[in-house]
Amino acid sequence: MWTGRLIYDNLKKLLAYTLTSNVAEMAAMMMYIIAAIPLPMGALAILFVDLGTDLLPAISLALESTETNVMTRTPRDLKQQRLFTNQ
């Protein structure tokens, strides 16, 4: 059963995984921009490695099944609970 709560939970997991798994790539690009340190691989090669290694885990997170208590929780507050929070 696809509910808004399931989609919200899976999207939050997917975004957290994607952002944390690409920290090394972002750091290498920032060092290239800021300190002019040469990249170990070209941008296209980094893209292919990223697509090859992150695609299947990201799809599995997006298609994760519903938790048992998803409909017993209260609806989320749209002003307080966002995809990106400081918590």
HELIX and SHEET records of a PDB file:
HELIX    1   1 GLY A    4  SER A   21  1                                  18    
HELIX    2   2 VAL A   23  ALA A   35  1                                  13    
HELIX    3   3 ALA A   43  ALA A   62  1                                  20    
END                                                                             
